[in-house]
Amino acid sequence: MKMFEAQPTTARDIEKFKSEIVNVKSVDDLMKNRTLLSVTLSAFQLESELDKYAFVEKMLSEDPEDDDSLVNKLVEPRWTKLSKAMYGLNQDPDFFLNEANVNAILEGYKTNEFEKFEGQNAEGIREAMYFKRLAGDVEEVPQILADKSLMQVVRVGLGLPESFLSLDYEQQKARLIKEVDIEDFKDPEKIDKMVERFLIMTEINNTDPTANPLISLFQPLSTGDTVGPMPISLNLSV
């Protein structure tokens, strides 16, 4: 982690956030500072949404306790967490004078960026770390479908091809409801097994079968065989 935090861009953004966030007194102030907004969104794994200014501002401004707010119409835990964590900025101009609020965002930012940093060194590591950290928050299949990284771990672990993502939403949902036992997401040991299967399948999918004879065990028996990889069920209750 120390090596990661010493990266020039990371260190610069952290210091800028620490020094300038105390001057942010409103959502409007935050929206006007791209670096501070970027760090904040990254803390909730939403850095890819940085340029969607109108949408982000709406999510930061609406009351998460209001049933009619946009965040409550989305099945997306990342936005829910952002909204709940940041709504206080709408009510208290001294929100960021509270050290706990500042530290919570910085810790989330460091964790997310560290996972991305680690993922540069090995295929699937970022997704595995992310999944292990957040799987316990999953309450229903639509949450998996709404989160690209969670979906990656589940899909690959099940042995589903990338073309599965081309199916319409209801088809994907029906298949996952059939294949996935949501209760397993509450069991740390079963989450570990899901992650292990994902990493194994990722390695298999990214390894030249001619380079490792063991990989051939997972391939069709002949060139005319159209059977795909054997699915690995994530229902671990048996």
N, C-alpha and C positions, 0 to 999 in steps of 0.2 A: 504493500500500500504506500509506503514512504517513497519508493521509486516512482510510483505512479503520480503521487502528489507533487513530485519534483519536476514533472514535465512542464516546460515553459508555459504552454497555453493554459494548462490546468492551474498552475500556481498563480498565474496572472489573473485569471478569472476569479479565483478564490479571494485573492487580496482585494480585487476591485469590488467584489460583492461585500466583503467585510467593511470596507471603507466608505462605500457609497450607499448601502442599503438603509442606513440610519436616516438618510435624507428623503426616503420614500414615505410619503404621508397618505397616498391614495393609490387606487388601481391605475388611475391616469398617469401618475408619476412612474409607476412600474412599467407601464406600457411604453413610455417614452425612452426607457433605457434598455437597449437591446441586450447588452451583456447581462444585466441583472435579471431580465425576463428569461433569457436563455438558461441561466443557472437555475432559476425557479422551476421552469418547465422540466429541465433535466432531472430535478429532484424527484419528479413524479413520472419519469420515463416518457415525457411528452415533448422532448426536444424537437421532434420532427414536425411539430405543429407550430413552430415559432413564427412562421410567416402568415399564419391565419389570424391576423390581428383582431378582426371583428369578432370572430368566434371565441378566441382566447379571452378577450375583454369581457364578453358576455358570461363566460364560465367563471371568471374571477369575480364578477359583480353580482350575480344572482344568489339568492338565499338558498342554500342546499336543503333547508328545512321546509321550503315551499314546494308542495307537491306539483305545482305548475311550472317550476323552474326547468330549464332545459336539461340540466344535469340529471334530474330524476326521470327524464324521458329517454336517457341513454343507458344502455347496458354496458357500461365501461367503468370499471373500478378505478382506473387511473384518474379520470376526470372527477369522479366522486371524491376521491382523496384530496385532490387539488382544491376543489371547491370548499370542502369542509375545513381544510387547513388554512386556507387563505381568506375566507369570508370576513374574518375579523378585521382585515385591512379596510373594509368598507365602514366599519363601525368605530374604529379607534385609529386616529392618525399617528399614535405612538406605537402601533403594532410592532414595528421593527426595532423599537427601543427595548423590546423584551428579548433578552438574549436567547431564551429558549426557542422563540420563533425563528430567529436567525440560524441558530445551530441546527434546528430540525431540517431546514432547507439545505444547509451546507452538507449535513451528513447524508441526506438523500442524494444530493448531487455527486458527492464523492463515491458513494456506493454504485450509482448507475454508471458513472464514467469509468470507474475501476473495472466493472464487469465488461464494458466495451473494450477497455485496454487489454484485459486478459483474453478476450475473444479474438484479438488480433493474432494471438500466438497459437491458437488451436480451434479448429472448426467446432462449433456447437457449445463452447465453454460459456460464452455470454448467456445464451439462452438457458443453459443448464443452471447457472447461478441464479438467474432471474426467476426461473421456474421454482427452484427450491425455496427462494425467499418469499414468493408471493402465492404459491399454490394453495396455501392454507386459507386464503381469502376467497377462493372460488366457491360460490354457492350454487351455481347453475351453469349449464352448458353454454348459454348465450355469452357468458363472461369469457369463456375460452375463445369463442368465435370472434369476439370483439378485440382480443389482444393477440397481436401477431406473434409475439414470442411464446406465449402460453400455447397457442395453436401449433406452432412449429414443434414443440416438444411432444405434444399429444399426438399430432399427425404422424411424425416420424416414428414415435414409439409404437404406434399401432401398425406400422408398416404400410400406411396409406400413401399412394403416390402423390406427387405434386399436383397432378391433374385433379385431385380431389378438391382443390381450392377453386377449380373452375365450375364446380357444381353450384346451383343456386343455394341461397341461404337456407331455405327450409330443408333441402336435401342433406346439406352438411349437418344441420341441427339434428335431423332425425337419425342420421348414422351415428353421430356422437352420443346421443341419448341412449342408443342401443349398445354402444361399445364401452362407454365410460361409466364407472361407478363414482359419482361425486363424493360419496362418503370416504373414498380412498384419499381424497385431498385433505382430509383432516388427520390423517395418520402419517407422522413423520417417516416411519420406516417404509411405508408404501410410496411416499413421495420420493424417497431415496431410490427405490427400485425403479420408479418411472424415469428418473433422471439417468440411472445406469443404463436402462434399455435404450433411452434416447441417444446416449453417447455411443453405445455399441452400434446401433443402427446407423448413426451418422458416420462412424468410422467405416462401416461396411459400404455405405452408399458412396463414400469418397475415396475408396481404395480400389486400385486396379486389381481385378481378380487374378490376373496372371502373376502379380507380384506376391500374392499370399495365397497358397493353396487352400487354406482354411475358408477363405471367402467363397470359394467355389461351392461349398456346402450349402450356401444360401441362394445359389443360382438355379435356373431351370435345368432339367436333366438333359435337354437337347435343344438345338437351335430352333426346332419346330414347336417346342413347348411354349405356350403363351401364358402359363401360370406365372404371376408376379411373386414378389417376396412374401413369405409367410407372415400374415399379420400377427402382431404381438398385442394381446389384449391388455388394457390397463385396468381391467376389473381384477383386482388382486385380493378379493375377499375370500377366495377359495383356499 
